Amino acid sequence: MSENEPHLKSHRKPELGTTVVPVADMRFGDGSFPVLAGPAAVESEAQILTAARAIRQAGALVLRSATFLPDDIAMEFTPLGVEGLWLLEHAGTATGLATSTFVFEPVQASLVAGHVDLIEIGPSRMKDRNLLTAAGSVGLPVVVHRGPNATVDEWLGAAEAVMAAGAAVMLCERGSEGHDPRTAGTLDISAVAVVQRLSDVPVLVNPAPLVGSLELIAPLALAARTAGADGLMVAVHPEPTEARFRAGGHLDLDGINVLMERLGIPSLRDDIDRIDRELLKLIARRLSSSVEIGLIKAARNLAMESPDREVELIVEARGDAVALGLDPDYIEDIMRVVLRHSKAAQKRAAQDQPPATEAITE
């Protein structure tokens, strides 16, 4: 899907809307389509760092990987536990990605809380009320994955248990049991629209079946976006055939790039880069004008600072922010930084200027 190709909005009832869930410096449920990606499990520092760098370059915003795994899921793989948690945190910090991991026991919730930005409850533990409560009580947003046999009502009930404990919650549709081995883990796209008619909770989609062709991931991901999903999860490994956990169930590094291109996300990121460059040009123009004003002030022996004018600028900026649907506190923070640097530049430029005589404000 190209950046110019529209996709359908969510199917929520007008009175419900969508709750926006902040995760680090991004938002889920605001009309964007964040992608969470990473290996099924952290295996080594090299593996998780390589994956993090690749998915960051591809345009994903969250690095997700399991660090703790129970025996019934890990099988022959030995999870790294606390060590894996540290490696995941380091990889996220090194690449500027937010991080997410699973918890399977209530005690793990408080353990991971200081190291990641998002907690996930896997499909096998969706009905564990003690775990849902523990995960919801540590102050992080929580993703509840739909169990393979869970009804929509049971799934929503799990989300309510997390919210009752105090956390923001999202849901993830990741497939239910099917009758054909080629579609085991059948993705229920209709669940996105159904949940959005019943709830204001953001709905994510994991399009990778546990059994089946990796070629299904891209069309299912596109279908999820078209259906109005609020984000995507996908497994990515630097060497999928060598993965120590769920080998063969990952996209490789080329695969994630192709998927993101089909979703149009690299194009969107390019657009953001262009906007950033325009912002820098505007800031440079503003700074140049501010310095000119500073030189005039110095020539007329006027005070550099104009507190009343600064207040006026902040009030105007906050009003414009509200009109544009932006957080006025966020815009005020930006304006204060701009004004602080403008004043510093004015003072530097005015050091050698002669005394001034008339008043002028920026």
C-alpha positions in Angstrom: 0.0 0.0 0.0 1.5 3.4 -1.0 1.4 6.4 1.3 -1.3 7.9 -1.0 -3.5 4.9 -0.9 -6.3 5.2 1.7 -7.2 2.4 4.1 -10.5 2.0 5.9 -10.9 3.6 9.3 -12.0 1.7 12.4 -15.5 0.5 12.6 -16.2 1.9 16.1 -19.5 3.3 17.0 -19.4 7.1 17.1 -20.1 7.1 20.8 -17.2 4.8 21.6 -14.3 6.3 19.6 -10.9 4.8 20.3 -8.9 5.1 23.5 -5.4 6.4 22.7 -2.7 4.3 24.5 0.7 6.0 24.9 3.7 3.7 24.7 7.0 5.5 25.1 6.9 8.4 22.6 4.3 6.9 20.3 0.5 6.4 20.4 -1.7 3.5 19.6 -5.3 4.2 18.5 -4.7 7.6 17.1 -5.1 6.6 13.5 -1.5 5.6 13.0 -0.4 2.0 12.4 2.7 1.3 14.6 4.5 -2.0 13.9 6.0 -4.1 16.7 8.6 -6.6 15.5 11.4 -8.8 16.7 12.5 -12.4 17.3 10.2 -14.8 19.1 12.7 -15.0 21.9 16.0 -13.2 22.8 18.8 -15.7 22.1 21.9 -13.6 22.3 23.2 -10.0 22.3 24.2 -10.2 18.6 20.9 -11.6 17.6 18.7 -9.0 19.3 20.9 -6.1 18.4 21.0 -7.1 14.7 17.2 -7.5 14.7 16.7 -4.2 16.4 18.8 -2.3 14.0 17.1 -3.9 11.0 13.5 -3.3 12.2 14.3 0.3 13.1 15.7 0.9 9.7 12.6 -0.8 8.2 10.3 1.6 10.1 9.0 -0.5 13.0 8.7 1.4 16.3 8.7 -1.3 19.0 11.1 -4.2 19.5 9.3 -7.2 21.0 10.8 -10.5 22.1 10.2 -13.1 24.8 12.7 -13.2 27.6 10.8 -15.6 30.0 9.1 -18.7 28.7 7.4 -21.6 30.6 8.5 -25.1 29.8 5.2 -25.9 28.0 6.1 -23.2 25.4 9.9 -23.1 25.4 10.1 -26.9 24.7 13.9 -27.5 24.0 14.8 -23.9 24.1 16.3 -22.5 27.3 15.1 -18.9 27.7 17.6 -16.3 28.9 15.2 -14.8 31.6 16.7 -11.8 33.4 19.8 -11.8 31.1 17.5 -11.7 28.0 15.5 -8.8 29.6 18.7 -6.8 30.0 19.7 -7.5 26.4 16.3 -6.5 25.2 16.4 -3.2 27.1 19.9 -2.5 25.8 18.9 -3.2 22.2 16.0 -0.8 22.5 18.1 1.9 24.1 20.8 1.5 21.4 18.4 1.8 18.6 15.8 4.2 20.0 13.0 1.6 19.9 10.4 1.1 22.6 10.4 -2.5 23.9 7.9 -5.2 24.8 8.0 -8.6 26.3 5.7 -11.4 27.6 5.0 -12.3 31.2 3.8 -15.7 32.2 3.8 -15.6 36.0 2.5 -12.8 38.2 5.9 -12.2 39.8 7.4 -11.5 36.4 5.2 -8.4 35.9 7.0 -6.3 38.5 10.3 -7.7 37.4 10.0 -6.6 33.8 8.3 -3.3 34.5 11.6 -1.3 34.9 13.1 -2.6 31.7 10.4 -2.4 29.0 7.7 -0.1 27.8 4.9 -2.6 27.1 3.8 -5.9 28.7 2.2 -8.7 26.7 0.0 -11.5 27.9 0.2 -14.5 25.6 -2.7 -16.5 24.2 -2.0 -19.4 26.5 -2.4 -17.2 29.6 -5.3 -15.0 28.5 -7.6 -16.5 31.1 -5.2 -16.3 34.0 -6.9 -13.7 36.2 -4.0 -13.5 38.7 -1.6 -12.8 35.8 -3.9 -10.2 34.2 -4.2 -8.4 37.5 -0.5 -8.4 38.2 0.3 -7.2 34.8 -2.2 -4.4 35.1 -0.9 -3.2 38.4 2.7 -2.2 37.5 2.0 1.0 35.6 2.7 -0.1 32.0 0.3 -0.6 29.1 -0.6 -4.2 28.5 -1.4 -6.2 25.3 -3.7 -9.2 25.7 -3.4 -11.8 23.0 -6.6 -13.7 22.1 -6.5 -17.3 23.1 -6.9 -19.9 20.3 -10.3 -21.0 21.6 -11.4 -17.7 23.2 -14.6 -16.0 22.3 -14.7 -12.2 21.8 -16.5 -11.8 25.1 -13.8 -13.8 26.9 -11.1 -11.7 25.2 -12.8 -8.5 26.2 -13.3 -9.9 29.8 -9.5 -10.4 30.0 -9.0 -6.8 28.9 -11.4 -5.6 31.6 -9.5 -7.5 34.2 -6.3 -5.6 33.2 -8.1 -2.2 33.2 -9.6 -2.9 36.6 -6.0 -3.2 37.9 -5.2 0.2 36.6 -3.5 -0.3 33.2 -4.2 0.9 29.7 -4.9 -2.1 27.5 -4.8 -3.2 23.9 -5.9 -6.4 22.3 -4.1 -8.6 19.7 -5.8 -10.9 17.3 -3.3 -13.7 16.4 -5.3 -16.6 15.2 -7.6 -19.4 16.4 -7.6 -23.1 15.7 -8.6 -24.0 12.2 -9.6 -27.3 10.4 -7.0 -27.2 7.6 -3.3 -27.7 8.5 -2.3 -25.1 6.0 -4.2 -22.4 7.9 -3.6 -23.6 11.5 -3.7 -20.4 13.6 -6.4 -19.0 11.3 -6.4 -15.2 11.6 -9.9 -13.8 12.3 -9.9 -10.5 10.6 -13.5 -10.0 11.4 -12.6 -9.9 15.1 -11.1 -6.4 14.5 -14.4 -5.0 13.4 -16.4 -6.9 16.0 -14.3 -5.7 18.9 -14.4 -2.1 17.6 -18.2 -2.2 17.6 -18.1 -3.3 21.3 -15.2 -1.5 22.8 -12.9 1.5 22.6 -9.8 -0.6 23.2 -7.1 -0.5 20.4 -6.9 -3.7 18.4 -3.6 -5.0 17.0 -3.1 -8.0 14.7 -0.3 -10.6 14.5 -0.7 -12.2 11.1 1.9 -15.0 11.4 0.3 -18.4 11.7 2.2 -20.9 13.9 2.0 -23.4 11.0 1.8 -22.3 7.4 3.6 -20.3 4.8 5.4 -17.1 5.6 4.0 -15.8 2.3 0.7 -15.4 4.1 2.1 -12.7 6.4 2.1 -9.8 3.9 -1.5 -10.2 2.6 -2.8 -10.8 6.1 -1.0 -7.7 7.3 -2.5 -5.6 4.5 -5.9 -7.1 5.3 -5.5 -6.1 8.9 -4.7 -2.5 8.0 -7.6 -2.3 5.6 -9.9 -3.7 8.3 -8.9 -0.7 10.5 -6.5 -2.4 13.0 -4.5 -0.1 15.2 -1.2 -1.8 14.8 0.7 -4.9 13.6 3.0 -7.5 15.3 5.4 -9.6 13.3 8.2 -12.0 14.1 11.6 -11.1 12.6 14.9 -12.9 13.0 18.4 -12.2 11.4 18.7 -15.9 10.5 15.2 -17.5 10.6 16.3 -21.1 9.8 18.9 -20.9 12.6 16.5 -19.6 15.2 16.7 -21.5 18.5 13.0 -20.9 19.3 10.3 -21.3 16.6 12.7 -21.8 13.8 11.0 -21.1 10.4 8.4 -18.9 12.0 10.1 -15.6 11.3 10.5 -13.2 8.5 14.2 -12.5 7.6 15.6 -9.0 7.4 14.8 -8.6 3.7 11.3 -9.9 4.4 10.5 -7.1 7.0 11.7 -4.5 4.6 9.4 -5.8 1.8 6.5 -6.0 4.2 6.9 -2.5 5.4 7.3 -1.2 1.8 4.0 -2.9 0.9 2.4 -1.3 4.0 3.7 2.1 2.8 5.5 2.7 6.1 8.9 3.5 4.7 7.2 6.1 2.4 5.5 7.6 5.5 8.8 7.8 7.3 10.4 9.5 4.2 7.6 12.0 4.5 8.4 12.6 8.1 12.0 13.1 7.2 11.0 15.7 4.7 8.8 17.5 7.2 11.7 17.4 9.7 14.0 19.1 7.2 11.4 21.8 6.6 11.1 22.3 10.3 14.8 22.9 10.5 14.7 25.4 7.7 11.9 27.3 9.5 13.8 27.3 12.8 16.8 28.6 11.0 14.8 31.4 9.5 13.2 32.3 12.8 16.6 32.3 14.5 18.0 34.6 11.9 15.1 37.1 12.3 15.5 36.9 16.1 19.2 37.7 15.9 18.3 40.7 13.7 15.9 42.0 16.4 18.6 41.4 19.0 21.1 43.6 17.0 18.5 46.3 16.8 17.9 46.1 20.5 21.6 46.4 21.2 22.0 49.3 18.8 19.2 51.1 20.7 20.4 50.1 24.2 17.3 48.1 25.0 16.8 45.1 27.2 17.2 41.8 25.4 14.4 40.1 27.2 10.7 40.9 26.8 8.8 38.8 29.4 5.4 40.1 28.4 6.1 39.3 24.7 7.2 35.8 25.7 4.0 35.2 27.6 2.0 36.4 24.6 3.9 34.0 22.3 3.3 31.1 24.6 -0.4 31.8 24.9 -0.8 32.1 21.1 1.1 28.9 20.6 -1.1 27.0 23.1 -4.2 28.3 21.4 -3.0 27.3 18.0 -2.1 23.9 19.4 -5.6 23.3 20.6 -7.0 24.4 17.2 -4.8 21.9 15.5 -5.6 19.0 17.8 -2.1 19.0 19.4 -1.2 18.8 23.1 -0.7 22.4 24.2 1.8 21.4 26.9 3.9 19.7 24.3 3.9 22.8 22.0 4.6 25.1 25.0 7.7 23.0 25.8 8.9 23.4 22.2 8.3 27.1 22.2 10.2 27.6 25.4 13.2 25.8 24.0 13.0 27.9 20.8 12.8 31.1 22.8 15.6 30.2 25.1 18.0 29.5 22.2 16.8 32.7 20.5 17.7 34.8 23.5 21.1 33.2 23.8 21.8 33.9 20.1 20.6 37.5 20.4 23.0 38.1 23.3 25.9 36.5 21.5 25.3 38.6 18.4 24.8 41.8 20.4 28.0 41.7 22.4 29.9 44.1 20.2 27.0 46.4 19.3 26.8 50.0 20.3 24.2 51.2 22.9 20.5 51.4 21.7 17.8 54.0 22.2 14.4 52.6 21.1 12.1 49.8 22.2 11.4 46.8 20.0 10.2 43.3 20.8 10.5 40.0 19.0 
